[in-house]
Amino acid sequence: MPSNPLLHFITKLINIEDIKVVNYDFITDDEIVIEIQNQSKVSQPQRHERALNND
């Protein structure tokens, strides 16, 4: 498991609001896979098909 300081560093480097890096894995020397998690506490209401088609 990656260290917390390194996860924090990658999170800051990516700099996407409300996103936290929770894991990563190097594929090659030049490629990395990053697992992220949404930290937003605000939920979006679901939009229903029927409501969208009522014009």
N, CA, C and O atoms as a GROMACS GRO file, in nm:
protein
  220
    1MET      N    1   0.085  -0.119   0.000
    1MET     CA    2   0.000   0.000   0.000
    1MET      C    3   0.089   0.124   0.000
    1MET      O    4   0.187   0.130   0.075
    2PRO      N    5   0.057   0.223  -0.083
    2PRO     CA    6   0.137   0.345  -0.090
    2PRO      C    7   0.133   0.424   0.041
    2PRO      O    8   0.038   0.412   0.119
    3SER      N    9   0.234   0.502   0.062
    3SER     CA   10   0.241   0.583   0.185
    3SER      C   11   0.144   0.700   0.178
    3SER      O   12   0.115   0.752   0.070
    4ASN      N   13   0.095   0.742   0.293
    4ASN     CA   14   0.002   0.854   0.299
    4ASN      C   15   0.062   0.984   0.246
    4ASN      O   16  -0.007   1.058   0.176
    5PRO      N   17   0.190   1.016   0.276
    5PRO     CA   18   0.246   1.140   0.220
    5PRO      C   19   0.251   1.138   0.067
    5PRO      O   20   0.230   1.241   0.003
    6LEU      N   21   0.278   1.022   0.009
    6LEU     CA   22   0.283   1.014  -0.137
    6LEU      C   23   0.143   1.025  -0.198
    6LEU      O   24   0.126   1.090  -0.301
    7LEU      N   25   0.043   0.965  -0.136
    7LEU     CA   26  -0.095   0.979  -0.184
    7LEU      C   27  -0.139   1.125  -0.176
    7LEU      O   28  -0.202   1.177  -0.268
    8HIS      N   29  -0.104   1.189  -0.067
    8HIS     CA   30  -0.138   1.332  -0.050
    8HIS      C   31  -0.070   1.416  -0.158
    8HIS      O   32  -0.131   1.506  -0.214
    9PHE      N   33   0.056   1.386  -0.186
    9PHE     CA   34   0.130   1.459  -0.289
    9PHE      C   35   0.065   1.443  -0.426
    9PHE      O   36   0.049   1.541  -0.498
   10ILE      N   37   0.027   1.321  -0.462
   10ILE     CA   38  -0.037   1.296  -0.592
   10ILE      C   39  -0.172   1.367  -0.598
   10ILE      O   40  -0.208   1.421  -0.702
   11THR      N   41  -0.247   1.366  -0.488
   11THR     CA   42  -0.375   1.437  -0.482
   11THR      C   43  -0.355   1.585  -0.510
   11THR      O   44  -0.428   1.644  -0.589
   12LYS      N   45  -0.256   1.645  -0.446
   12LYS     CA   46  -0.227   1.787  -0.467
   12LYS      C   47  -0.178   1.813  -0.609
   12LYS      O   48  -0.211   1.916  -0.668
   13LEU      N   49  -0.100   1.723  -0.662
   13LEU     CA   50  -0.048   1.738  -0.798
   13LEU      C   51  -0.160   1.736  -0.901
   13LEU      O   52  -0.160   1.815  -0.995
   14ILE      N   53  -0.256   1.646  -0.884
   14ILE     CA   54  -0.369   1.636  -0.976
   14ILE      C   55  -0.457   1.760  -0.965
   14ILE      O   56  -0.504   1.813  -1.065
   15ASN      N   57  -0.481   1.805  -0.842
   15ASN     CA   58  -0.552   1.930  -0.815
   15ASN      C   59  -0.692   1.934  -0.877
   15ASN      O   60  -0.724   2.028  -0.951
   16ILE      N   61  -0.774   1.834  -0.848
   16ILE     CA   62  -0.914   1.832  -0.890
   16ILE      C   63  -0.999   1.844  -0.764
   16ILE      O   64  -0.982   1.768  -0.669
   17GLU      N   65  -1.088   1.940  -0.764
   17GLU     CA   66  -1.170   1.969  -0.647
   17GLU      C   67  -1.247   1.845  -0.600
   17GLU      O   68  -1.308   1.774  -0.681
   18ASP      N   69  -1.243   1.820  -0.470
   18ASP     CA   70  -1.316   1.711  -0.404
   18ASP      C   71  -1.273   1.572  -0.448
   18ASP      O   72  -1.349   1.476  -0.432
   19ILE      N   73  -1.154   1.558  -0.502
   19ILE     CA   74  -1.101   1.428  -0.543
   19ILE      C   75  -0.979   1.395  -0.458
   19ILE      O   76  -0.890   1.478  -0.438
   20LYS      N   77  -0.975   1.273  -0.408
   20LYS     CA   78  -0.863   1.225  -0.328
   20LYS      C   79  -0.807   1.099  -0.393
   20LYS      O   80  -0.882   1.010  -0.433
   21VAL      N   81  -0.674   1.091  -0.403
   21VAL     CA   82  -0.608   0.972  -0.455
   21VAL      C   83  -0.600   0.870  -0.342
   21VAL      O   84  -0.547   0.900  -0.235
   22VAL      N   85  -0.653   0.750  -0.365
   22VAL     CA   86  -0.654   0.647  -0.261
   22VAL      C   87  -0.555   0.534  -0.289
   22VAL      O   88  -0.521   0.457  -0.199
   23ASN      N   89  -0.510   0.523  -0.415
   23ASN     CA   90  -0.414   0.418  -0.448
   23ASN      C   91  -0.354   0.448  -0.586
   23ASN      O   92  -0.410   0.525  -0.664
   24TYR      N   93  -0.243   0.387  -0.615
   24TYR     CA   94  -0.182   0.399  -0.746
   24TYR      C   95  -0.096   0.277  -0.772
   24TYR      O   96  -0.059   0.204  -0.681
   25ASP      N   97  -0.064   0.257  -0.901
   25ASP     CA   98   0.022   0.146  -0.939
   25ASP      C   99   0.094   0.185  -1.068
   25ASP      O  100   0.033   0.236  -1.162
   26PHE      N  101   0.224   0.161  -1.070
   26PHE     CA  102   0.301   0.188  -1.191
   26PHE      C  103   0.284   0.073  -1.289
   26PHE      O  104   0.300  -0.043  -1.252
   27ILE      N  105   0.252   0.107  -1.414
   27ILE     CA  106   0.240   0.008  -1.520
   27ILE      C  107   0.376  -0.009  -1.587
   27ILE      O  108   0.425  -0.121  -1.605
   28THR      N  109   0.436   0.103  -1.622
   28THR     CA  110   0.572   0.106  -1.678
   28THR      C  111   0.644   0.222  -1.609
   28THR      O  112   0.589   0.284  -1.518
   29ASP      N  113   0.763   0.250  -1.651
   29ASP     CA  114   0.836   0.364  -1.595
   29ASP      C  115   0.768   0.497  -1.625
   29ASP      O  116   0.786   0.595  -1.553
   30ASP      N  117   0.690   0.501  -1.733
   30ASP     CA  118   0.626   0.625  -1.777
   30ASP      C  119   0.475   0.628  -1.755
   30ASP      O  120   0.412   0.730  -1.784
   31GLU      N  121   0.416   0.521  -1.706
   31GLU     CA  122   0.270   0.513  -1.693
   31GLU      C  123   0.230   0.473  -1.551
   31GLU      O  124   0.293   0.389  -1.488
   32ILE      N  125   0.123   0.538  -1.505
   32ILE     CA  126   0.073   0.511  -1.371
   32ILE      C  127  -0.080   0.505  -1.375
   32ILE      O  128  -0.144   0.582  -1.447
   33VAL      N  129  -0.137   0.414  -1.299
   33VAL     CA  130  -0.282   0.407  -1.282
   33VAL      C  131  -0.313   0.464  -1.144
   33VAL      O  132  -0.251   0.425  -1.045
   34ILE      N  133  -0.407   0.556  -1.139
   34ILE     CA  134  -0.441   0.623  -1.013
   34ILE      C  135  -0.586   0.593  -0.979
   34ILE      O  136  -0.675   0.614  -1.061
   35GLU      N  137  -0.609   0.545  -0.858
   35GLU     CA  138  -0.744   0.522  -0.809
   35GLU      C  139  -0.785   0.644  -0.727
   35GLU      O  140  -0.715   0.684  -0.634
   36ILE      N  141  -0.898   0.704  -0.763
   36ILE     CA  142  -0.943   0.825  -0.695
   36ILE      C  143  -1.077   0.801  -0.626
   36ILE      O  144  -1.148   0.704  -0.654
   37GLN      N  145  -1.109   0.893  -0.534
   37GLN     CA  146  -1.234   0.884  -0.459
   37GLN      C  147  -1.295   1.024  -0.451
   37GLN      O  148  -1.225   1.122  -0.426
   38ASN      N  149  -1.424   1.031  -0.474
   38ASN     CA  150  -1.497   1.158  -0.464
   38ASN      C  151  -1.515   1.192  -0.317
   38ASN      O  152  -1.566   1.111  -0.239
   39GLN      N  153  -1.473   1.312  -0.277
   39GLN     CA  154  -1.484   1.356  -0.139
   39GLN      C  155  -1.598   1.456  -0.118
   39GLN      O  156  -1.616   1.508  -0.008
   40SER      N  157  -1.675   1.482  -0.222
   40SER     CA  158  -1.784   1.579  -0.214
   40SER      C  159  -1.894   1.529  -0.122
   40SER      O  160  -1.932   1.412  -0.126
   41LYS      N  161  -1.944   1.620  -0.041
   41LYS     CA  162  -2.053   1.587   0.051
   41LYS      C  163  -2.189   1.625  -0.008
   41LYS      O  164  -2.293   1.595   0.051
   42VAL      N  165  -2.189   1.692  -0.122
   42VAL     CA  166  -2.311   1.738  -0.185
   42VAL      C  167  -2.359   1.632  -0.284
   42VAL      O  168  -2.282   1.585  -0.367
   43SER      N  169  -2.484   1.595  -0.274
   43SER     CA  170  -2.538   1.498  -0.369
   43SER      C  171  -2.620   1.571  -0.475
   43SER      O  172  -2.679   1.676  -0.449
   44GLN      N  173  -2.621   1.515  -0.592
   44GLN     CA  174  -2.697   1.571  -0.702
   44GLN      C  175  -2.829   1.494  -0.714
   44GLN      O  176  -2.828   1.371  -0.711
   45PRO      N  177  -2.941   1.564  -0.728
   45PRO     CA  178  -3.068   1.494  -0.745
   45PRO      C  179  -3.068   1.416  -0.876
   45PRO      O  180  -3.014   1.462  -0.977
   46GLN      N  181  -3.130   1.300  -0.874
   46GLN     CA  182  -3.139   1.221  -0.996
   46GLN      C  183  -3.237   1.286  -1.090
   46GLN      O  184  -3.342   1.336  -1.049
   47ARG      N  185  -3.202   1.285  -1.218
   47ARG     CA  186  -3.291   1.338  -1.321
   47ARG      C  187  -3.361   1.221  -1.387
   47ARG      O  188  -3.297   1.124  -1.428
   48HIS      N  189  -3.492   1.230  -1.396
   48HIS     CA  190  -3.571   1.121  -1.454
   48HIS      C  191  -3.597   1.147  -1.601
   48HIS      O  192  -3.619   1.261  -1.642
   49GLU      N  193  -3.595   1.040  -1.680
   49GLU     CA  194  -3.620   1.050  -1.824
   49GLU      C  195  -3.749   1.124  -1.854
   49GLU      O  196  -3.752   1.211  -1.942
   50ARG      N  197  -3.854   1.092  -1.783
   50ARG     CA  198  -3.984   1.153  -1.808
   50ARG      C  199  -3.978   1.305  -1.788
   50ARG      O  200  -4.034   1.381  -1.867
   51ALA      N  201  -3.911   1.348  -1.683
   51ALA     CA  202  -3.899   1.490  -1.656
   51ALA      C  203  -3.818   1.561  -1.763
   51ALA      O  204  -3.845   1.677  -1.796
   52LEU      N  205  -3.721   1.493  -1.817
   52LEU     CA  206  -3.636   1.553  -1.920
   52LEU      C  207  -3.709   1.566  -2.053
   52LEU      O  208  -3.678   1.655  -2.132
   53ASN      N  209  -3.806   1.478  -2.078
   53ASN     CA  210  -3.876   1.480  -2.207
   53ASN      C  211  -4.003   1.563  -2.206
   53ASN      O  212  -4.071   1.571  -2.309
   54ASN      N  213  -4.037   1.624  -2.095
   54ASN     CA  214  -4.157   1.710  -2.090
   54ASN      C  215  -4.121   1.850  -2.135
   54ASN      O  216  -4.069   1.929  -2.057
   55ASP      N  217  -4.147   1.882  -2.260
   55ASP     CA  218  -4.116   2.015  -2.314
   55ASP      C  219  -4.240   2.097  -2.327
   55ASP      O  220  -4.233   2.212  -2.370
   0.00000   0.00000   0.00000
